Amino acid sequence: THGLRYSCGDCKLWVIEVAPADTGTASGTAARLQNVRADVMFAAPGPAGESALQAAASGGMWIIGVGRDYASQTDRALGSILRRPDQTLPSLVAALLAKETPARANPFDLASGNLSLAPTFGPNVSPATIALMNDLVAQLASGNLDTGVDPATGDER
């Protein structure tokens, strides 16, 4: 919500919740969004999200992937967000094996390195937009850009 407000104040956000394994409903969701002339779909990772993104891209919608690099697989992907637990998991496992409490919480956020942008963007994403996205990611990771969302809880501040 905050990212959309920041980047496109006039855009409408539709949130549709689907059970993670309900791939049939998720595919239908893409069709319903196309009927209301939605331009871009972002879906949570998992079977339903994957099904929704595939249906949306097949129907001509733009998608933003999560979990893997969708832009390297379809020309309808604007970009993707990667989950990178490998960035902090080794230190957490080492602490637990040593019977120590991990030093801090490790939320999935840009600052911890547990989230990142995929290195490839869709063919219709301009170099200027890519530079802007990379700049925004750096600002978010450093804490210089506040989204108004607590990264540990996901709640609005």
Long-range contacts (C-beta under 8 A, 24 or more apart in sequence): 2-147, 2-148, 2-149, 3-147, 6-147, 14-38, 18-48, 18-52, 19-48, 20-44, 20-46, 20-47, 20-48, 20-49, 21-46, 21-47, 21-48, 22-48, 23-47, 23-48, 23-50, 23-51, 24-51, 26-51, 26-52, 26-55, 27-51, 27-52, 27-54, 27-55, 29-55, 30-55, 30-56, 30-59, 30-61, 31-55, 31-59, 33-61, 34-59, 34-60, 34-61, 40-64, 40-78, 42-66, 45-83, 62-122, 65-118, 68-118, 69-118, 69-119, 69-120, 70-118, 71-118, 71-120, 71-121, 71-122, 72-118, 72-120, 75-122, 75-123, 75-124, 76-122, 77-122, 78-121, 78-122, 78-124, 78-125, 79-117, 79-118, 79-120, 79-121, 79-122, 79-125, 79-133, 80-117, 80-118, 80-120, 81-115, 81-116, 81-117, 81-118, 82-115, 82-116, 82-117, 82-118, 83-108, 83-114, 83-115, 84-113, 84-114, 84-115, 84-116, 85-114, 87-112, 87-113, 87-114, 88-112, 88-113, 88-114, 105-152, 107-151, 107-152, 109-140, 109-141, 109-151, 110-137, 110-140, 110-141, 111-140, 111-141, 111-142, 111-143, 111-151
